[in-house]
Amino acid sequence: MKLFVALLTLATLAVSKTVAQTNYFTSFDGVNITYTDEGFGEPVLLLHGFLNSGKSWDNTPLKKDLLEKGYRVIVPDLRGCGQSDKPQEESYYQDHAEIKDVILLMSHLNVKAYNVVGYSRGSIVLAELLTEDSRIKKAILGGMGIDFTNPQWERRLKFAAAFNGEVDEMTEGAVSYAKSINADFRSLYLQQKYQPSTSTKELQKIKVKILVIAGNKDLDNGNPEMLSKVFKRGKLVIVPGDHNGTWKTKKFSEEILHFL
């Protein structure tokens, strides 16, 4: 009987881990972070971009291929995004709160070592995460150039201003999209205001292998080649696509799987 119960428990776990169920954990300051956890192999964390959530990875070749190749795929909604809490006070976004969330999530899941793929703003979060979590084995920064390393990056400042009511030609499209999905403007503003700007000096100290991958029509966030050269073990791959489409392509997935 005990053997039957044990086998039934394992079978139930196997089913739950092959279906994208939304889970929750409470972070260091009481903010609830949602995530999915699928598969059983070597862990790969996927970090989504701005005006997005973990669901943005659903139905992409990358997530499908990772699971088919036997990886364990962990996908959070960063704070202020998706189904995670969206606190309105500035203190909840200061001092790299998002980075702490990710580190605590991986500890909550008893992960000893993992790989990470970030895209767009997810790559910015990942860059800072690399300086704070020694468990990362390999990292992929997608859709990102070197500009985020500047704490006075004009694009970040303009997006912060836009979600605080000062919209201009650069940001009007993003603001219109945010309105169409009923996004939380206060949280979006604070995400930009307190977004990490990890310096090139800090990035130069990173010892793990880094892949910088970007579309051939994507220079929105600066030069990806310059970013790849900052890292001691950096590699650059350019694939077809623009900023909003590259991460959904089969080629993007193939290059990442090859790197891993």
C-alpha positions as CSV (number, residue, x, y, z in Angstrom):
1,M,0.0,0.0,0.0
2,K,2.8,2.4,0.9
3,L,4.5,1.7,-2.4
4,F,1.3,2.4,-4.3
5,V,0.8,5.7,-2.5
6,A,4.4,6.7,-3.2
7,L,4.0,5.9,-6.9
8,L,0.7,7.8,-7.0
9,T,2.4,10.8,-5.5
10,L,5.2,10.7,-8.0
11,A,2.7,10.3,-10.9
12,T,0.8,13.3,-9.6
13,L,4.0,15.4,-9.3
14,A,5.0,14.4,-12.9
15,V,1.6,15.6,-14.3
16,S,1.7,18.9,-12.3
17,K,5.3,19.6,-13.5
18,T,4.3,19.1,-17.2
19,V,1.4,21.5,-17.1
20,A,2.0,25.3,-16.6
21,Q,0.3,25.8,-13.3
22,T,0.5,29.2,-11.6
23,N,2.3,29.1,-8.2
24,Y,2.9,31.8,-5.7
25,F,5.6,32.6,-3.1
26,T,5.9,35.5,-0.8
27,S,9.1,37.5,-1.2
28,F,11.2,39.3,1.4
29,D,8.8,42.3,1.8
30,G,5.5,40.5,1.7
31,V,5.0,40.9,-2.1
32,N,3.5,37.8,-3.7
33,I,5.4,36.7,-6.8
34,T,3.7,34.3,-9.3
35,Y,5.7,31.7,-11.3
36,T,5.4,28.5,-13.3
37,D,7.8,25.6,-12.9
38,E,7.8,22.9,-15.6
39,G,10.0,19.9,-16.5
40,F,12.6,18.1,-14.4
41,G,16.1,18.6,-15.9
42,E,18.7,21.3,-15.6
43,P,16.9,24.6,-14.6
44,V,16.5,27.5,-17.0
45,L,15.0,30.7,-15.8
46,L,13.2,32.9,-18.3
47,L,12.9,36.6,-17.5
48,H,10.3,38.6,-19.5
49,G,10.5,42.2,-20.8
50,F,8.7,45.5,-20.0
51,L,4.9,45.7,-20.5
52,N,4.9,41.9,-20.4
53,S,4.7,38.9,-18.1
54,G,5.8,35.3,-17.8
55,K,3.0,34.3,-20.2
56,S,4.9,36.0,-23.0
57,W,7.1,33.0,-23.1
58,D,4.2,30.6,-23.7
59,N,3.9,29.1,-27.2
60,T,7.4,30.4,-28.1
61,P,9.8,28.0,-29.8
62,L,12.3,28.6,-27.0
63,K,10.1,27.4,-24.2
64,K,8.8,24.5,-26.2
65,D,12.3,23.4,-27.3
66,L,13.7,23.7,-23.7
67,L,11.1,21.4,-22.4
68,E,11.5,19.0,-25.2
69,K,15.2,18.9,-24.6
70,G,14.7,17.9,-21.0
71,Y,15.2,21.2,-19.2
72,R,13.3,22.5,-16.2
73,V,11.8,25.8,-17.2
74,I,11.0,28.4,-14.4
75,V,9.1,31.5,-15.5
76,P,8.2,34.2,-13.0
77,D,6.0,37.3,-13.3
78,L,8.4,40.1,-12.1
79,R,6.9,42.3,-9.4
80,G,4.4,44.7,-10.8
81,C,3.8,42.4,-13.8
82,G,1.3,39.7,-14.7
83,Q,-0.4,38.1,-11.7
84,S,2.3,39.2,-9.2
85,D,1.5,41.9,-6.8
86,K,1.7,45.5,-8.0
87,P,2.6,47.6,-5.0
88,Q,2.2,51.4,-5.4
89,E,4.8,52.7,-2.9
90,E,8.3,53.5,-4.1
91,S,10.0,51.5,-1.4
92,Y,8.8,48.3,-3.0
93,Y,10.9,48.9,-6.1
94,Q,14.1,50.3,-4.6
95,D,17.3,48.6,-3.7
96,H,17.0,46.0,-6.5
97,A,13.8,44.4,-5.1
98,E,13.3,42.5,-8.4
99,I,16.7,40.9,-8.1
100,K,16.0,39.8,-4.5
101,D,12.7,38.3,-5.7
102,V,14.5,36.1,-8.3
103,I,17.2,35.0,-5.9
104,L,14.6,34.1,-3.2
105,L,12.4,32.3,-5.8
106,M,15.3,30.1,-6.9
107,S,16.1,29.3,-3.2
108,H,12.4,28.6,-2.5
109,L,12.6,26.0,-5.3
110,N,15.8,24.5,-3.9
111,V,17.8,25.3,-7.1
112,K,21.5,24.9,-6.6
113,A,22.6,26.0,-10.1
114,Y,20.8,27.4,-13.1
115,N,20.9,29.1,-16.5
116,V,19.0,32.3,-17.3
117,V,17.5,33.8,-20.4
118,G,16.4,37.4,-20.3
119,Y,14.8,39.4,-23.1
120,S,14.6,43.2,-23.3
121,R,14.1,44.5,-19.8
122,G,14.5,41.0,-18.6
123,S,18.1,41.2,-19.8
124,I,18.6,44.4,-17.7
125,V,17.4,42.5,-14.6
126,L,19.6,39.6,-15.5
127,A,22.7,41.8,-15.8
128,E,22.3,42.9,-12.2
129,L,21.4,39.3,-11.1
130,L,24.7,38.1,-12.5
131,T,26.5,40.3,-10.0
132,E,24.5,39.0,-7.1
133,D,23.9,35.3,-7.6
134,S,26.8,32.9,-7.9
135,R,24.5,30.0,-8.8
136,I,24.2,31.1,-12.4
137,K,26.0,28.8,-14.8
138,K,25.3,30.5,-18.2
139,A,23.3,33.6,-19.1
140,I,21.7,34.8,-22.3
141,L,20.9,38.5,-22.7
142,G,18.5,39.0,-25.5
143,G,17.3,42.1,-27.3
144,M,19.7,44.4,-25.4
145,G,22.6,46.7,-26.2
146,I,25.0,48.5,-23.9
147,D,22.9,51.6,-23.2
148,F,21.3,50.3,-20.0
149,T,24.7,50.5,-18.2
150,N,24.3,54.3,-18.2
151,P,22.3,55.4,-15.1
152,Q,21.2,58.4,-17.1
153,W,20.1,56.5,-20.1
154,E,17.7,58.7,-22.0
155,R,15.3,55.9,-23.1
156,R,14.8,54.8,-19.5
157,L,14.2,58.3,-18.3
158,K,11.7,59.0,-21.0
159,F,9.7,55.8,-20.3
160,A,9.7,56.6,-16.6
161,A,8.3,60.1,-17.4
162,A,5.8,58.7,-19.9
163,F,4.2,56.4,-17.3
164,N,4.1,59.4,-14.9
165,G,2.1,61.5,-17.4
166,E,4.8,63.0,-19.7
167,V,4.3,61.2,-23.0
168,D,6.4,62.1,-26.1
169,E,6.8,60.7,-29.6
170,M,9.2,58.0,-28.5
171,T,6.9,56.6,-25.8
172,E,3.4,57.2,-27.2
173,G,3.1,53.7,-28.7
174,A,4.1,52.0,-25.5
175,V,1.6,54.1,-23.5
176,S,-1.2,53.4,-25.9
177,Y,-0.5,49.6,-25.7
178,A,-0.4,49.8,-21.9
179,K,-3.8,51.5,-21.9
180,S,-5.1,48.8,-24.2
181,I,-4.2,46.0,-21.7
182,N,-5.2,48.0,-18.6
183,A,-1.7,48.0,-17.3
184,D,-0.9,49.5,-13.9
185,F,0.8,52.8,-14.8
186,R,2.1,53.6,-11.3
187,S,3.9,50.3,-11.2
188,L,5.3,50.7,-14.7
189,Y,6.6,54.1,-13.7
190,L,8.4,52.7,-10.7
191,Q,9.8,49.8,-12.6
192,Q,11.5,52.3,-14.9
193,K,12.5,54.7,-12.2
194,Y,14.3,52.1,-10.2
195,Q,15.5,49.9,-13.0
196,P,19.0,48.6,-12.5
197,S,21.9,50.2,-14.5
198,T,24.7,47.8,-13.8
199,S,28.0,49.4,-14.7
200,T,30.4,48.0,-17.3
201,K,33.0,47.8,-14.5
202,E,30.7,45.4,-12.6
203,L,29.9,43.4,-15.7
204,Q,33.6,43.0,-16.6
205,K,34.0,41.0,-13.3
206,I,31.5,38.3,-14.4
207,K,33.2,35.0,-15.1
208,V,30.4,32.8,-16.5
209,K,29.8,32.4,-20.2
210,I,27.4,35.1,-21.6
211,L,25.5,35.0,-24.9
212,V,24.3,38.4,-26.2
213,I,21.7,37.7,-28.9
214,A,19.7,40.4,-30.8
215,G,17.8,40.9,-34.0
216,N,19.5,42.4,-37.0
217,K,16.8,45.2,-37.0
218,D,17.1,45.9,-33.3
219,L,19.2,48.8,-32.1
220,D,16.6,50.3,-29.8
221,N,18.7,49.7,-26.7
222,G,22.1,50.4,-28.0
223,N,24.8,48.3,-29.6
224,P,24.7,44.6,-28.7
225,E,28.2,44.0,-30.0
226,M,29.6,46.5,-27.5
227,L,27.7,44.8,-24.7
228,S,29.1,41.4,-25.6
229,K,32.7,42.7,-25.5
230,V,32.2,44.0,-21.9
231,F,32.1,40.4,-20.6
232,K,35.2,38.3,-20.2
233,R,33.5,35.3,-21.8
234,G,31.0,37.1,-24.0
235,K,29.7,35.9,-27.3
236,L,27.5,37.8,-29.8
237,V,24.9,36.2,-32.2
238,I,22.8,38.3,-34.5
239,V,19.6,36.7,-35.9
240,P,16.9,37.9,-38.2
241,G,14.2,40.1,-36.5
242,D,13.2,43.3,-34.8
243,H,12.9,44.0,-31.1
244,N,9.3,42.8,-30.8
245,G,9.6,39.7,-32.8
246,T,13.1,38.2,-32.5
247,W,12.5,36.2,-29.2
248,K,9.5,34.4,-30.8
249,T,11.6,33.0,-33.7
250,K,12.9,29.4,-34.1
251,K,16.4,30.8,-34.9
252,F,16.5,32.6,-31.5
253,S,15.7,29.3,-29.8
254,E,18.2,27.3,-31.9
255,E,21.0,29.7,-31.0
256,I,20.2,29.6,-27.3
257,L,19.9,25.8,-27.2
258,H,23.3,25.5,-29.0
259,F,24.9,27.9,-26.4
260,L,23.4,25.9,-23.5
